Amino acid sequence: MEQMLRGISEAFRLIVNFDPALLEIVLLSLRVSGTALLLSTLIGIPVGAAMGLKRFFGRRLVIALLYTGMGFPPVVVGLFSYLMLSRSGPVGQMNAAIIPSLFTPGAMVLAQTIISFPLVAGFTMVAVMGVDPNLRRQVQALGATQWQATVAILLEARIGVIVSVIAGFGSIISEVGAVMMVGGNIENRTRVLTTAIVLETRKGNFALAIAIGVILLALAFSANLAMLRFQGGTFHE
């Protein structure tokens, strides 16, 4: 107990003093997860909107695959990404400017994008499907194009769309398996919040591990708080 209290005290000292090693890990984590979230948002929202608005052959199968992806184990995504990016993999020999190499931040971004994309697309689809069907007919009756009608529906479903983005962020900021496999947890290069906690705990550096854990919990709490806020929840319920 005494060791834990000392660790917590030292952790807050590191946070307050903006410890360089801690700051580097936090900034890399935000850069990797932020880039992955941006990519999954740019791809996931249009895909989710199309799934919610269009009817086509095989749609049920695609929805089933999307829902499966929402619960896909991150470590399996890491394994898939590792095999794809390895030198013997199908894309491992491609231009590094297009396909990231293993044990780089780019490989971590790819893995996290695969993890968050189904969540962003799936929740967006559900939000779009929840919009009153009469809205689309009304805007089209007023002369709106297909694109304008889609934008109007997305604006109506904006709370659900925002929640989908927040859910995507929450799924990757606290993920450890995939980034460990494709990033390698290399100091000053690919070490992020979750992998750093694992390493520092194994080394017995509990102060830094606790400090990183506090920051990770704060980020996860902020994401869940924002999701609750946009869903219209209240704290006294």
C-alpha positions as CSV (number, residue, x, y, z in Angstrom):
1,M,0.0,0.0,0.0
2,E,2.8,2.4,0.9
3,Q,4.5,1.6,-2.4
4,M,1.3,2.4,-4.3
5,L,0.9,5.7,-2.5
6,R,4.5,6.7,-3.3
7,G,3.9,5.7,-6.9
8,I,0.7,7.8,-7.1
9,S,2.5,10.8,-5.5
10,E,5.4,10.5,-8.0
11,A,3.0,10.0,-10.9
12,F,1.3,13.3,-10.2
13,R,4.6,15.0,-9.8
14,L,5.6,13.8,-13.3
15,I,2.3,15.0,-14.7
16,V,2.5,18.5,-13.1
17,N,6.1,19.0,-14.1
18,F,5.4,17.9,-17.7
19,D,8.0,15.1,-17.6
20,P,9.6,14.9,-21.1
21,A,9.4,11.2,-21.4
22,L,5.7,11.2,-20.4
23,L,4.9,14.1,-22.7
24,E,6.5,12.4,-25.7
25,I,4.4,9.3,-25.1
26,V,1.2,11.3,-24.7
27,L,1.8,13.4,-27.9
28,L,2.6,10.3,-30.0
29,S,-0.5,8.5,-28.7
30,L,-2.7,11.5,-29.6
31,R,-1.0,11.8,-33.0
32,V,-1.5,8.2,-33.9
33,S,-5.0,7.8,-32.6
34,G,-6.0,11.2,-33.9
35,T,-4.8,10.4,-37.4
36,A,-6.5,7.0,-37.3
37,L,-9.7,8.6,-36.1
38,L,-9.6,11.2,-38.9
39,L,-9.1,8.5,-41.5
40,S,-11.9,6.2,-40.1
41,T,-14.2,9.2,-39.9
42,L,-13.6,10.3,-43.5
43,I,-14.3,6.7,-44.7
44,G,-16.8,5.5,-42.1
45,I,-19.3,8.3,-42.2
46,P,-19.9,8.1,-46.0
47,V,-20.0,4.3,-45.8
48,G,-22.4,4.4,-42.9
49,A,-24.6,7.0,-44.6
50,A,-24.7,4.9,-47.8
51,M,-25.6,1.7,-45.8
52,G,-28.4,3.5,-44.0
53,L,-29.9,5.1,-47.1
54,K,-29.3,2.6,-50.0
55,R,-30.9,-0.7,-50.6
56,F,-28.9,-3.2,-52.7
57,F,-28.3,-6.9,-53.1
58,G,-26.2,-8.3,-50.3
59,R,-26.9,-5.4,-48.0
60,R,-27.7,-7.7,-45.0
61,L,-24.5,-9.5,-45.5
62,V,-22.5,-6.3,-45.5
63,I,-24.3,-5.1,-42.4
64,A,-23.5,-8.4,-40.6
65,L,-19.9,-8.0,-41.6
66,L,-19.9,-4.4,-40.3
67,Y,-21.5,-5.5,-37.0
68,T,-18.9,-8.2,-36.7
69,G,-16.1,-5.7,-37.2
70,M,-17.5,-3.6,-34.4
71,G,-16.7,-6.4,-32.0
72,F,-13.6,-7.7,-33.7
73,P,-10.7,-8.4,-31.2
74,P,-8.0,-5.8,-31.6
75,V,-5.3,-8.3,-31.3
76,V,-6.7,-10.1,-34.4
77,V,-6.6,-6.8,-36.3
78,G,-3.0,-6.5,-35.2
79,L,-2.1,-10.0,-36.4
80,F,-3.9,-9.3,-39.8
81,S,-2.0,-5.9,-40.1
82,Y,1.3,-7.5,-39.2
83,L,0.9,-10.3,-41.8
84,M,-0.2,-7.7,-44.5
85,L,2.7,-5.3,-43.8
86,S,5.5,-7.9,-43.3
87,R,8.0,-8.3,-46.1
88,S,6.5,-11.6,-47.1
89,G,3.0,-10.2,-47.0
90,P,0.9,-9.1,-50.0
91,V,1.6,-5.4,-49.6
92,G,4.9,-5.5,-47.7
93,Q,6.9,-4.9,-50.9
94,M,5.0,-1.9,-52.0
95,N,6.3,1.7,-51.9
96,A,6.8,2.8,-48.3
97,A,5.4,6.2,-49.2
98,I,2.0,4.5,-49.9
99,I,2.1,1.5,-47.5
100,P,3.6,2.0,-44.0
101,S,6.4,-0.3,-42.8
102,L,6.1,-2.4,-39.6
103,F,7.2,-0.9,-36.3
104,T,6.4,2.6,-37.4
105,P,3.7,5.0,-36.4
106,G,2.1,4.6,-39.8
107,A,1.6,0.9,-39.2
108,M,-0.1,1.7,-35.9
109,V,-2.3,4.2,-37.6
110,L,-3.4,1.6,-40.1
111,A,-4.2,-0.9,-37.4
112,Q,-6.2,1.6,-35.4
113,T,-8.1,2.8,-38.5
114,I,-9.2,-0.8,-39.1
115,I,-10.4,-1.0,-35.5
116,S,-12.3,2.2,-35.4
117,F,-13.8,2.2,-38.9
118,P,-16.6,-0.4,-38.2
119,L,-17.7,1.6,-35.1
120,V,-17.8,4.9,-37.0
121,A,-19.6,3.4,-40.0
122,G,-21.9,1.2,-37.9
123,F,-23.1,3.9,-35.5
124,T,-23.5,6.3,-38.4
125,M,-25.6,3.8,-40.2
126,V,-27.9,3.3,-37.2
127,A,-28.2,7.1,-36.7
128,V,-29.2,7.6,-40.4
129,M,-31.7,4.8,-40.3
130,G,-33.3,6.4,-37.2
131,V,-34.1,9.6,-39.1
132,D,-37.7,10.0,-40.2
133,P,-38.0,8.6,-43.8
134,N,-40.4,11.5,-44.6
135,L,-37.5,14.0,-44.3
136,R,-35.7,12.6,-47.3
137,R,-38.9,12.7,-49.4
138,Q,-39.6,16.3,-48.3
139,V,-36.2,17.7,-49.2
140,Q,-36.3,15.9,-52.5
141,A,-39.8,17.3,-53.2
142,L,-38.3,20.8,-52.6
143,G,-35.8,20.1,-55.4
144,A,-32.8,18.9,-53.4
145,T,-30.3,16.7,-55.2
146,Q,-29.3,13.3,-53.9
147,W,-26.2,14.8,-52.3
148,Q,-28.2,17.6,-50.7
149,A,-30.7,15.2,-49.3
150,T,-27.9,13.0,-47.8
151,V,-26.4,16.1,-46.2
152,A,-29.8,17.0,-44.7
153,I,-30.2,13.6,-43.3
154,L,-26.7,13.6,-41.8
155,L,-27.4,16.9,-40.2
156,E,-30.6,15.5,-38.7
157,A,-28.6,12.5,-37.4
158,R,-25.6,14.6,-36.3
159,I,-25.8,13.6,-32.7
160,G,-25.5,9.9,-33.6
161,V,-22.8,10.7,-36.1
162,I,-20.8,12.6,-33.4
163,V,-21.3,9.7,-31.0
164,S,-19.9,7.3,-33.6
165,V,-16.7,9.4,-33.9
166,I,-16.4,9.5,-30.1
167,A,-16.9,5.7,-29.9
168,G,-14.2,5.2,-32.5
169,F,-11.8,7.3,-30.5
170,G,-12.6,5.4,-27.3
171,S,-11.9,2.1,-29.0
172,I,-8.4,3.0,-30.1
173,I,-7.0,5.3,-27.4
174,S,-7.2,2.4,-24.9
175,E,-6.2,-0.4,-27.3
176,V,-2.9,-2.3,-26.7
177,G,-2.8,-5.5,-28.6
178,A,-2.7,-4.3,-32.2
179,V,-0.3,-1.4,-31.6
180,M,2.0,-3.6,-29.7
181,M,2.1,-6.1,-32.6
182,V,2.7,-3.7,-35.4
183,G,4.5,-0.9,-33.5
184,G,6.8,-3.0,-31.4
185,N,6.8,-0.5,-28.4
186,I,10.1,1.1,-29.5
187,E,11.2,3.9,-27.2
188,N,11.2,7.4,-28.8
189,R,9.5,5.9,-31.9
190,T,6.4,3.8,-31.4
191,R,5.7,3.8,-27.6
192,V,2.2,4.9,-26.8
193,L,0.2,5.2,-23.6
194,T,-1.1,1.6,-23.4
195,T,2.2,-0.1,-24.5
196,A,4.2,2.1,-22.2
197,I,2.1,1.0,-19.2
198,V,2.8,-2.6,-19.9
199,L,6.6,-2.0,-20.3
200,E,7.0,0.3,-17.2
201,T,5.0,-2.1,-15.0
202,R,7.3,-4.9,-16.1
203,K,10.3,-2.8,-15.3
204,G,9.0,-1.9,-11.9
205,N,8.7,1.8,-12.8
206,F,5.3,2.2,-11.2
207,A,5.4,5.9,-10.9
208,L,5.6,6.4,-14.7
209,A,3.1,3.6,-15.3
210,I,0.6,5.2,-12.9
211,A,1.1,8.6,-14.4
212,I,0.4,7.2,-17.9
213,G,-2.6,5.3,-16.5
214,V,-4.0,8.4,-15.0
215,I,-3.7,10.2,-18.3
216,L,-5.2,7.3,-20.2
217,L,-8.1,7.1,-17.8
218,A,-8.7,10.9,-18.2
219,L,-8.8,10.5,-22.0
220,A,-11.2,7.6,-21.8
221,F,-13.4,9.3,-19.3
222,S,-13.5,12.5,-21.4
223,A,-14.6,10.4,-24.5
224,N,-17.3,8.7,-22.5
225,L,-18.4,12.0,-20.9
226,A,-18.7,13.6,-24.4
227,M,-20.7,10.6,-25.6
228,L,-23.1,10.9,-22.7
229,R,-23.4,14.6,-23.3
230,F,-24.3,14.2,-27.0
231,Q,-26.7,11.4,-26.2
232,G,-28.6,13.7,-24.0
233,G,-27.8,11.9,-20.7
234,T,-27.7,13.7,-17.4
235,F,-25.5,13.1,-14.4
236,H,-28.3,12.7,-11.9
237,E,-30.1,10.0,-13.7
